[in-house]
């Protein structure tokens, strides 16, 4: 802990909250968003959290994806 954190002037960054899922057969970012959030248009939230591990916008069966919690939920 640094001095700024000890004085309460700087907070440690919090890890994003959410869960990890495995991509199933025929899953797409849109279908996962529909299942997890109830709205397929929120697929970009999943993409942004996983863009370092997604090739283009394609996901593969068996691939792990982090599903971030929606803010305010």
Order of alpha helices (4+ residues) and beta strands (2+ residues): alpha-beta-alpha-alpha-beta
